[in-house]
Amino acid sequence: MTKKKEVDPRAYSRLVVDGVKQAPSRAMLRAVGFQDADFAKPQVGIASTWANVTPCNMHIAELAREAAAGVDAGGGKSVLFNTITVSDGISMGSPGMRYSLVSREIIADSIEAVVGAEGFDGLVAIGGCDKNMPGCAMAMARLNRPAVFVYGGTIRPGARRLDIVAVYEAVGAHAAGKLSDAELQEIERTAIPGPGSCAGMYTANTMASAIEALGLSLPGSSAQEAVSEDKRTDCRRAGEAVVRLLQQGIRPRDILTPRAFENAITVTIALGGSTNAVLHLLAIAHAARVRLTLDDFTRIGKRVPVLADLRPSGRYLMSELVAIGGIQPLMRMLLEAGLLQGDCLTVTGRTLAENLENTGMYLAGQDIVRPLSSPLKKDSHLVVLYGNVAPEGAVAKITGKEGLTFSGRARVFDGEERATQAILEGAVRAGDVVVIRNEGPKGGPGMREMLSPTGAIMGRGLGDKVALITDGRFSGGSHGFVVGHISPEAAVGGPIGLLRTGDRITIDALKREIRVDLPAAELRRRRAKWKPRRPFAAAGVLAKYAKLVGSASTGAVTEPPATPRANH
């Protein structure tokens, strides 16, 4: 007979508040509102990513209070604290975008620091923008204390179903003479109506869905509007759920198994999600000490189709997916087809299959999510490429609408700004392969997203006529024939740093290759002459990040490698 595991819901807080020696700690906590009875309750930190710097997070302070109320109602003692966020949408195309991926590490570090220092027994983390969601999940995995993640929710569409990507593409259309100044300004004024994360299956909605599929969120959390009563209820239920997890002794690493990551990858593919999911799932797996590689995305992608017709490459918005039931019916469809691992544990204390038992299917007549018998693409749109341009791998987002192969003349740019200017001025033409380098994790530093150049390409009507490759990455809103995460990056001597304008580059999604038509001897000659560029930052957080960060092919993490746990 197996001995029942001893569970201490106050394993950490008792070290801070119990006994005569800890009277000073209790005195401090009384000043912030603790009563005598609170010292005997498990303490739960509520990590809020509230900030008024972006619509994605402007409402999260209210949601954090709802989660705190749920903890208190469930028998715990909630303590609110904040971490940072930065806005990709605002900093995009500017030097400030270098801080975006850096912020993921800062968020994970800061949550770990507060929870560890204060002795919280559990954690609810609420995120609403691209980098604070994986940052929260990474902190949960590192701390391994009972925890629930809550998504802040999606934004409602703007006028005429516009969203932020429509504004970026309008800039390109304006440069091509297709939009007047007044028309551009009208799009700018009406595309973003209020709180919530970007409206398509861009990185925020992709990561929310992936985290729910991992089992770290309550069912339905990823598919709710930011300003809805459903989202407020989700937060209260998350607070109650973490207290139950404390009582049951269920921790994040019990949930974050290799099979759970397979589920997250499967759901990401079925939704047509962002390439950033590759980077972030690798990083979360690293924090959970689960072995996950680029090749796992290829292995799973061979059997999982793209089913959701969502922006950027599709027609529909996240709020329209919410209206037909969100991702739970999709997950049930995938489970019944044998594409999800139903025995994975979740934050409900039940398995994924148990959570989906009473989930209905989508109503007949909707065309947002296709049936398995009629997919948008029979296999993954996230294609991992190798070749003499990317010996350690690259990640392409190829839906099939742009074609499956592209061969053209390289137009090489050192940095995003030069490339965007050339595109807007009409210097990039059909048949070109735009190469943007020195934008990798170290070289950027920070691996900026290329929504400005891809938006300009789409706006100028070149989406199916031009390819773009980079050692940087892409916004979830980017589409077209795009390849990012090229590794090794230019800053460490990777082959992308050896390319010259005029070289012929071939991208083949069928063969999973990206190659430059040059003999190995020529590449060796160029490498012998190569010299590293001066670092962008000599001091501060960007310099620290550039020194610590690893390859995009392993998640661009700043922690040293950890020994993976045994698969289970």
MARGU-668791 format. One record per residue (C-alpha): x, y, z. Coordinates in steps of 0.1 Angstrom, whole numbers, plus 5000, padded with zeros to 4 digits. Layout:
MARGU-668791
+------+------+------+
:    x :    y :    z :
+------+------+------+
:    X :    Y :    Z :
...
+------+------+------+
end
This chain:
MARGU-668791
+------+------+------+
:    x :    y :    z :
+------+------+------+
: 5000 : 5000 : 5000 :
: 5014 : 5034 : 4990 :
: 5019 : 5058 : 5019 :
: 4999 : 5090 : 5015 :
: 5021 : 5121 : 5009 :
: 5023 : 5144 : 5038 :
: 5011 : 5179 : 5027 :
: 5019 : 5211 : 5046 :
: 5000 : 5240 : 5030 :
: 5022 : 5264 : 5051 :
: 5055 : 5249 : 5043 :
: 5071 : 5283 : 5035 :
: 5051 : 5309 : 5054 :
: 5055 : 5291 : 5087 :
: 5093 : 5298 : 5085 :
: 5085 : 5335 : 5082 :
: 5056 : 5340 : 5108 :
: 5057 : 5311 : 5134 :
: 5073 : 5313 : 5168 :
: 5087 : 5339 : 5191 :
: 5117 : 5346 : 5169 :
: 5095 : 5358 : 5140 :
: 5077 : 5384 : 5161 :
: 5093 : 5412 : 5140 :
: 5080 : 5396 : 5108 :
: 5045 : 5395 : 5122 :
: 5047 : 5431 : 5133 :
: 5055 : 5442 : 5098 :
: 5027 : 5421 : 5084 :
: 5002 : 5436 : 5109 :
: 5009 : 5470 : 5094 :
: 4998 : 5458 : 5059 :
: 4965 : 5443 : 5072 :
: 4972 : 5409 : 5088 :
: 4950 : 5399 : 5117 :
: 4958 : 5372 : 5143 :
: 4939 : 5345 : 5124 :
: 4958 : 5352 : 5092 :
: 4991 : 5340 : 5105 :
: 4977 : 5304 : 5106 :
: 4966 : 5305 : 5070 :
: 4987 : 5296 : 5039 :
: 4999 : 5328 : 5023 :
: 4993 : 5332 : 4985 :
: 5011 : 5358 : 4965 :
: 4991 : 5375 : 4938 :
: 5015 : 5386 : 4910 :
: 4999 : 5414 : 4891 :
: 5014 : 5426 : 4858 :
: 4992 : 5458 : 4859 :
: 5006 : 5488 : 4842 :
: 4991 : 5517 : 4823 :
: 5018 : 5515 : 4796 :
: 4997 : 5492 : 4774 :
: 4960 : 5482 : 4769 :
: 4970 : 5446 : 4774 :
: 4976 : 5451 : 4811 :
: 4957 : 5483 : 4820 :
: 4928 : 5464 : 4837 :
: 4948 : 5437 : 4855 :
: 4949 : 5455 : 4889 :
: 4911 : 5449 : 4892 :
: 4916 : 5413 : 4881 :
: 4943 : 5408 : 4908 :
: 4919 : 5420 : 4935 :
: 4893 : 5394 : 4923 :
: 4920 : 5367 : 4925 :
: 4929 : 5378 : 4960 :
: 4892 : 5377 : 4970 :
: 4891 : 5341 : 4958 :
: 4922 : 5331 : 4979 :
: 4907 : 5347 : 5010 :
: 4873 : 5331 : 5004 :
: 4890 : 5297 : 5000 :
: 4908 : 5299 : 5033 :
: 4941 : 5314 : 5024 :
: 4956 : 5348 : 5030 :
: 4963 : 5368 : 4998 :
: 4991 : 5393 : 4994 :
: 4992 : 5414 : 4963 :
: 5024 : 5425 : 4946 :
: 5034 : 5438 : 4912 :
: 5059 : 5431 : 4885 :
: 5068 : 5450 : 4853 :
: 5055 : 5448 : 4818 :
: 5066 : 5465 : 4786 :
: 5045 : 5470 : 4755 :
: 5056 : 5452 : 4723 :
: 5030 : 5470 : 4703 :
: 5042 : 5504 : 4714 :
: 5080 : 5498 : 4713 :
: 5078 : 5478 : 4680 :
: 5101 : 5492 : 4653 :
: 5121 : 5513 : 4678 :
: 5152 : 5508 : 4699 :
: 5129 : 5502 : 4729 :
: 5118 : 5468 : 4714 :
: 5152 : 5455 : 4725 :
: 5138 : 5454 : 4761 :
: 5108 : 5432 : 4752 :
: 5123 : 5397 : 4755 :
: 5146 : 5409 : 4782 :
: 5115 : 5417 : 4802 :
: 5105 : 5381 : 4802 :
: 5136 : 5373 : 4823 :
: 5131 : 5403 : 4845 :
: 5095 : 5392 : 4852 :
: 5104 : 5356 : 4860 :
: 5133 : 5368 : 4882 :
: 5111 : 5394 : 4901 :
: 5083 : 5369 : 4908 :
: 5108 : 5343 : 4920 :
: 5125 : 5369 : 4942 :
: 5093 : 5382 : 4958 :
: 5077 : 5347 : 4964 :
: 5110 : 5334 : 4977 :
: 5118 : 5363 : 5000 :
: 5083 : 5366 : 5015 :
: 5078 : 5329 : 5020 :
: 5045 : 5326 : 5001 :
: 5032 : 5291 : 5000 :
: 5014 : 5295 : 4967 :
: 5010 : 5319 : 4938 :
: 4984 : 5333 : 4914 :
: 5000 : 5351 : 4885 :
: 4980 : 5373 : 4860 :
: 4995 : 5382 : 4827 :
: 4981 : 5400 : 4796 :
: 5009 : 5407 : 4772 :
: 5034 : 5386 : 4752 :
: 5063 : 5384 : 4776 :
: 5047 : 5386 : 4810 :
: 5028 : 5353 : 4804 :
: 5058 : 5331 : 4797 :
: 5077 : 5351 : 4824 :
: 5049 : 5341 : 4849 :
: 5050 : 5305 : 4838 :
: 5088 : 5303 : 4841 :
: 5087 : 5317 : 4876 :
: 5060 : 5291 : 4886 :
: 5082 : 5263 : 4872 :
: 5113 : 5276 : 4890 :
: 5096 : 5281 : 4924 :
: 5076 : 5248 : 4922 :
: 5050 : 5260 : 4947 :
: 5013 : 5255 : 4941 :
: 5003 : 5280 : 4914 :
: 4977 : 5290 : 4889 :
: 4981 : 5313 : 4859 :
: 4953 : 5336 : 4848 :
: 4952 : 5353 : 4814 :
: 4941 : 5389 : 4814 :
: 4919 : 5383 : 4783 :
: 4916 : 5394 : 4747 :
: 4907 : 5428 : 4735 :
: 4874 : 5435 : 4717 :
: 4878 : 5444 : 4680 :
: 4881 : 5479 : 4668 :
: 4858 : 5496 : 4642 :
: 4853 : 5475 : 4611 :
: 4870 : 5445 : 4629 :
: 4904 : 5463 : 4629 :
: 4932 : 5455 : 4652 :
: 4968 : 5466 : 4659 :
: 4982 : 5446 : 4629 :
: 4958 : 5465 : 4606 :
: 4976 : 5497 : 4618 :
: 5011 : 5483 : 4610 :
: 4999 : 5471 : 4575 :
: 4982 : 5505 : 4569 :
: 5016 : 5521 : 4573 :
: 5029 : 5500 : 4544 :
: 4997 : 5507 : 4524 :
: 5002 : 5544 : 4530 :
: 5038 : 5542 : 4518 :
: 5025 : 5525 : 4486 :
: 5000 : 5553 : 4480 :
: 4970 : 5531 : 4487 :
: 4959 : 5550 : 4518 :
: 4956 : 5588 : 4523 :
: 4968 : 5605 : 4555 :
: 4932 : 5608 : 4567 :
: 4925 : 5571 : 4561 :
: 4956 : 5561 : 4580 :
: 4947 : 5584 : 4609 :
: 4912 : 5570 : 4611 :
: 4926 : 5534 : 4613 :
: 4950 : 5546 : 4640 :
: 4922 : 5562 : 4660 :
: 4897 : 5533 : 4659 :
: 4917 : 5500 : 4659 :
: 4923 : 5497 : 4697 :
: 4890 : 5502 : 4716 :
: 4901 : 5494 : 4752 :
: 4916 : 5469 : 4776 :
: 4929 : 5435 : 4765 :
: 4956 : 5417 : 4745 :
: 4959 : 5419 : 4707 :
: 4929 : 5406 : 4689 :
: 4941 : 5378 : 4667 :
: 4960 : 5345 : 4673 :
: 4991 : 5366 : 4679 :
: 5016 : 5358 : 4707 :
: 4994 : 5368 : 4737 :
: 4964 : 5346 : 4727 :
: 4988 : 5319 : 4715 :
: 5006 : 5318 : 4748 :
: 4974 : 5319 : 4769 :
: 4961 : 5289 : 4749 :
: 4994 : 5271 : 4753 :
: 4995 : 5277 : 4790 :
: 4959 : 5264 : 4794 :
: 4969 : 5233 : 4774 :
: 4999 : 5228 : 4797 :
: 4974 : 5226 : 4826 :
: 4986 : 5258 : 4844 :
: 4953 : 5277 : 4839 :
: 4917 : 5268 : 4847 :
: 4897 : 5255 : 4817 :
: 4885 : 5284 : 4796 :
: 4909 : 5310 : 4809 :
: 4926 : 5316 : 4776 :
: 4894 : 5324 : 4757 :
: 4876 : 5352 : 4775 :
: 4873 : 5389 : 4768 :
: 4893 : 5412 : 4791 :
: 4864 : 5432 : 4802 :
: 4839 : 5404 : 4807 :
: 4823 : 5390 : 4838 :
: 4836 : 5356 : 4828 :
: 4872 : 5369 : 4833 :
: 4864 : 5383 : 4867 :
: 4849 : 5349 : 4877 :
: 4880 : 5332 : 4863 :
: 4902 : 5352 : 4886 :
: 4881 : 5344 : 4917 :
: 4881 : 5307 : 4908 :
: 4918 : 5308 : 4903 :
: 4923 : 5321 : 4938 :
: 4901 : 5294 : 4952 :
: 4919 : 5268 : 4931 :
: 4954 : 5276 : 4944 :
: 4942 : 5270 : 4980 :
: 4930 : 5236 : 4970 :
: 4963 : 5228 : 4953 :
: 4980 : 5237 : 4985 :
: 4958 : 5213 : 5004 :
: 4964 : 5186 : 4978 :
: 5002 : 5192 : 4975 :
: 5000 : 5196 : 4937 :
: 5029 : 5217 : 4924 :
: 5037 : 5230 : 4889 :
: 5063 : 5204 : 4881 :
: 5037 : 5177 : 4888 :
: 5018 : 5193 : 4859 :
: 5046 : 5204 : 4836 :
: 5056 : 5170 : 4823 :
: 5070 : 5162 : 4788 :
: 5035 : 5150 : 4778 :
: 5020 : 5183 : 4789 :
: 5044 : 5202 : 4767 :
: 5033 : 5179 : 4738 :
: 4997 : 5191 : 4745 :
: 5008 : 5227 : 4744 :
: 5025 : 5223 : 4711 :
: 4995 : 5204 : 4697 :
: 4971 : 5232 : 4706 :
: 4994 : 5259 : 4694 :
: 4996 : 5242 : 4660 :
: 4959 : 5236 : 4657 :
: 4953 : 5273 : 4664 :
: 4978 : 5285 : 4639 :
: 4997 : 5302 : 4667 :
: 5027 : 5325 : 4669 :
: 5064 : 5314 : 4663 :
: 5071 : 5330 : 4696 :
: 5054 : 5299 : 4712 :
: 5085 : 5279 : 4702 :
: 5108 : 5303 : 4720 :
: 5086 : 5305 : 4751 :
: 5077 : 5268 : 4755 :
: 5114 : 5260 : 4752 :
: 5121 : 5285 : 4780 :
: 5093 : 5273 : 4802 :
: 5105 : 5237 : 4797 :
: 5140 : 5247 : 4807 :
: 5127 : 5263 : 4839 :
: 5107 : 5231 : 4846 :
: 5138 : 5209 : 4839 :
: 5119 : 5191 : 4811 :
: 5139 : 5182 : 4780 :
: 5123 : 5199 : 4750 :
: 5140 : 5207 : 4716 :
: 5132 : 5222 : 4683 :
: 5129 : 5187 : 4668 :
: 5100 : 5179 : 4691 :
: 5080 : 5207 : 4673 :
: 5088 : 5189 : 4640 :
: 5079 : 5155 : 4654 :
: 5045 : 5166 : 4667 :
: 5039 : 5190 : 4638 :
: 5039 : 5161 : 4613 :
: 5007 : 5147 : 4628 :
: 4988 : 5178 : 4639 :
: 4969 : 5199 : 4614 :
: 4961 : 5237 : 4615 :
: 4923 : 5240 : 4621 :
: 4916 : 5275 : 4633 :
: 4911 : 5302 : 4606 :
: 4924 : 5330 : 4628 :
: 4944 : 5362 : 4621 :
: 4970 : 5370 : 4611 :
: 4969 : 5346 : 4582 :
: 4932 : 5337 : 4587 :
: 4900 : 5357 : 4588 :
: 4887 : 5357 : 4624 :
: 4895 : 5374 : 4657 :
: 4899 : 5359 : 4691 :
: 4867 : 5374 : 4703 :
: 4849 : 5355 : 4676 :
: 4865 : 5323 : 4688 :
: 4854 : 5331 : 4723 :
: 4818 : 5335 : 4711 :
: 4817 : 5299 : 4698 :
: 4831 : 5284 : 4729 :
: 4869 : 5291 : 4729 :
: 4895 : 5264 : 4727 :
: 4879 : 5238 : 4750 :
: 4858 : 5222 : 4721 :
: 4889 : 5222 : 4700 :
: 4908 : 5204 : 4727 :
: 4880 : 5178 : 4730 :
: 4882 : 5173 : 4693 :
: 4919 : 5168 : 4695 :
: 4916 : 5145 : 4725 :
: 4890 : 5123 : 4708 :
: 4913 : 5120 : 4678 :
: 4942 : 5108 : 4699 :
: 4962 : 5140 : 4694 :
: 4962 : 5151 : 4731 :
: 4975 : 5133 : 4762 :
: 4944 : 5131 : 4783 :
: 4961 : 5117 : 4815 :
: 4980 : 5150 : 4822 :
: 4973 : 5166 : 4855 :
: 4960 : 5202 : 4856 :
: 4955 : 5229 : 4882 :
: 4919 : 5217 : 4887 :
: 4934 : 5187 : 4904 :
: 4919 : 5166 : 4876 :
: 4933 : 5153 : 4844 :
: 4929 : 5171 : 4811 :
: 4905 : 5143 : 4799 :
: 4884 : 5147 : 4831 :
: 4882 : 5185 : 4826 :
: 4869 : 5179 : 4790 :
: 4843 : 5153 : 4799 :
: 4814 : 5177 : 4799 :
: 4827 : 5200 : 4771 :
: 4804 : 5202 : 4741 :
: 4815 : 5205 : 4705 :
: 4812 : 5236 : 4683 :
: 4778 : 5242 : 4669 :
: 4771 : 5233 : 4633 :
: 4775 : 5262 : 4608 :
: 4806 : 5279 : 4623 :
: 4836 : 5280 : 4601 :
: 4862 : 5295 : 4625 :
: 4875 : 5260 : 4635 :
: 4876 : 5234 : 4608 :
: 4869 : 5197 : 4613 :
: 4899 : 5173 : 4613 :
: 4886 : 5160 : 4580 :
: 4890 : 5194 : 4563 :
: 4920 : 5212 : 4579 :
: 4934 : 5245 : 4567 :
: 4968 : 5227 : 4566 :
: 4973 : 5190 : 4571 :
: 5005 : 5195 : 4592 :
: 5021 : 5223 : 4612 :
: 5026 : 5258 : 4600 :
: 5056 : 5261 : 4624 :
: 5084 : 5246 : 4604 :
: 5118 : 5241 : 4618 :
: 5145 : 5245 : 4591 :
: 5182 : 5236 : 4591 :
: 5209 : 5242 : 4565 :
: 5241 : 5261 : 4559 :
: 5223 : 5294 : 4568 :
: 5210 : 5279 : 4601 :
: 5230 : 5249 : 4613 :
: 5214 : 5251 : 4648 :
: 5179 : 5256 : 4634 :
: 5154 : 5283 : 4624 :
: 5116 : 5287 : 4628 :
: 5094 : 5295 : 4598 :
: 5058 : 5304 : 4599 :
: 5044 : 5289 : 4567 :
: 5007 : 5285 : 4564 :
: 5008 : 5274 : 4527 :
: 4991 : 5305 : 4514 :
: 5025 : 5320 : 4506 :
: 5037 : 5288 : 4489 :
: 5060 : 5261 : 4504 :
: 5093 : 5271 : 4487 :
: 5110 : 5304 : 4479 :
: 5142 : 5312 : 4461 :
: 5156 : 5346 : 4456 :
: 5184 : 5372 : 4457 :
: 5194 : 5383 : 4492 :
: 5190 : 5419 : 4502 :
: 5211 : 5422 : 4534 :
: 5205 : 5447 : 4561 :
: 5223 : 5451 : 4594 :
: 5194 : 5460 : 4617 :
: 5156 : 5464 : 4614 :
: 5155 : 5501 : 4607 :
: 5175 : 5500 : 4575 :
: 5153 : 5471 : 4562 :
: 5120 : 5489 : 4570 :
: 5132 : 5521 : 4554 :
: 5141 : 5502 : 4522 :
: 5108 : 5484 : 4521 :
: 5088 : 5516 : 4526 :
: 5108 : 5534 : 4499 :
: 5102 : 5507 : 4474 :
: 5138 : 5495 : 4472 :
: 5127 : 5459 : 4480 :
: 5111 : 5442 : 4450 :
: 5094 : 5410 : 4441 :
: 5118 : 5380 : 4442 :
: 5140 : 5394 : 4470 :
: 5149 : 5376 : 4502 :
: 5152 : 5403 : 4528 :
: 5179 : 5394 : 4554 :
: 5178 : 5413 : 4587 :
: 5207 : 5403 : 4609 :
: 5224 : 5414 : 4642 :
: 5190 : 5412 : 4658 :
: 5195 : 5380 : 4677 :
: 5194 : 5374 : 4715 :
: 5230 : 5386 : 4719 :
: 5234 : 5408 : 4689 :
: 5202 : 5429 : 4692 :
: 5204 : 5424 : 4720 :
: 5169 : 5412 : 4729 :
: 5159 : 5396 : 4696 :
: 5135 : 5423 : 4684 :
: 5103 : 5414 : 4666 :
: 5100 : 5423 : 4629 :
: 5064 : 5434 : 4627 :
: 5073 : 5468 : 4612 :
: 5091 : 5453 : 4581 :
: 5066 : 5424 : 4577 :
: 5037 : 5448 : 4581 :
: 5053 : 5471 : 4555 :
: 5058 : 5441 : 4531 :
: 5021 : 5432 : 4534 :
: 5010 : 5467 : 4531 :
: 5029 : 5472 : 4499 :
: 5013 : 5440 : 4484 :
: 5045 : 5419 : 4485 :
: 5034 : 5393 : 4510 :
: 5036 : 5364 : 4485 :
: 5064 : 5379 : 4465 :
: 5091 : 5386 : 4491 :
: 5106 : 5364 : 4518 :
: 5122 : 5377 : 4550 :
: 5147 : 5359 : 4572 :
: 5163 : 5371 : 4604 :
: 5182 : 5360 : 4635 :
: 5156 : 5381 : 4653 :
: 5120 : 5370 : 4657 :
: 5085 : 5379 : 4647 :
: 5054 : 5393 : 4663 :
: 5025 : 5369 : 4664 :
: 5009 : 5394 : 4640 :
: 5036 : 5388 : 4613 :
: 5026 : 5368 : 4583 :
: 5040 : 5361 : 4548 :
: 5070 : 5340 : 4539 :
: 5090 : 5346 : 4571 :
: 5119 : 5327 : 4588 :
: 5132 : 5338 : 4622 :
: 5153 : 5325 : 4652 :
: 5182 : 5317 : 4628 :
: 5209 : 5301 : 4649 :
: 5237 : 5306 : 4654 :
: 5230 : 5343 : 4652 :
: 5252 : 5368 : 4634 :
: 5267 : 5382 : 4666 :
: 5284 : 5349 : 4675 :
: 5297 : 5343 : 4639 :
: 5267 : 5324 : 4625 :
: 5264 : 5320 : 4588 :
: 5237 : 5347 : 4585 :
: 5264 : 5372 : 4594 :
: 5284 : 5360 : 4563 :
: 5257 : 5366 : 4537 :
: 5260 : 5394 : 4511 :
: 5235 : 5411 : 4490 :
: 5231 : 5391 : 4458 :
: 5236 : 5357 : 4473 :
: 5209 : 5333 : 4463 :
: 5189 : 5319 : 4492 :
: 5164 : 5290 : 4490 :
: 5138 : 5282 : 4516 :
: 5121 : 5249 : 4513 :
: 5094 : 5240 : 4538 :
: 5090 : 5205 : 4523 :
: 5126 : 5196 : 4528 :
: 5128 : 5217 : 4560 :
: 5159 : 5235 : 4546 :
: 5173 : 5270 : 4544 :
: 5204 : 5273 : 4523 :
: 5226 : 5298 : 4505 :
: 5239 : 5288 : 4471 :
: 5276 : 5290 : 4481 :
: 5303 : 5264 : 4483 :
: 5316 : 5256 : 4518 :
: 5350 : 5269 : 4509 :
: 5335 : 5304 : 4502 :
: 5317 : 5304 : 4535 :
: 5350 : 5295 : 4552 :
: 5368 : 5323 : 4534 :
: 5341 : 5348 : 4546 :
: 5342 : 5335 : 4581 :
: 5380 : 5340 : 4583 :
: 5375 : 5377 : 4575 :
: 5345 : 5381 : 4599 :
: 5348 : 5403 : 4629 :
: 5323 : 5408 : 4657 :
: 5304 : 5441 : 4658 :
: 5307 : 5464 : 4688 :
: 5280 : 5455 : 4713 :
: 5249 : 5477 : 4712 :
: 5251 : 5483 : 4750 :
: 5282 : 5485 : 4772 :
: 5264 : 5487 : 4805 :
: 5230 : 5482 : 4821 :
: 5204 : 5455 : 4817 :
: 5209 : 5451 : 4779 :
: 5246 : 5444 : 4784 :
: 5239 : 5420 : 4813 :
: 5214 : 5402 : 4791 :
: 5237 : 5400 : 4761 :
: 5264 : 5384 : 4783 :
: 5241 : 5358 : 4798 :
: 5216 : 5349 : 4771 :
: 5218 : 5316 : 4751 :
: 5208 : 5306 : 4717 :
: 5173 : 5311 : 4703 :
: 5174 : 5274 : 4694 :
: 5172 : 5266 : 4732 :
: 5147 : 5293 : 4742 :
: 5170 : 5323 : 4746 :
: 5172 : 5317 : 4784 :
: 5197 : 5334 : 4808 :
: 5199 : 5305 : 4833 :
: 5226 : 5279 : 4830 :
: 5215 : 5244 : 4818 :
: 5198 : 5223 : 4844 :
: 5197 : 5185 : 4846 :
: 5164 : 5174 : 4830 :
: 5140 : 5154 : 4851 :
: 5133 : 5119 : 4841 :
: 5104 : 5117 : 4816 :
: 5071 : 5107 : 4832 :
+------+------+------+
end
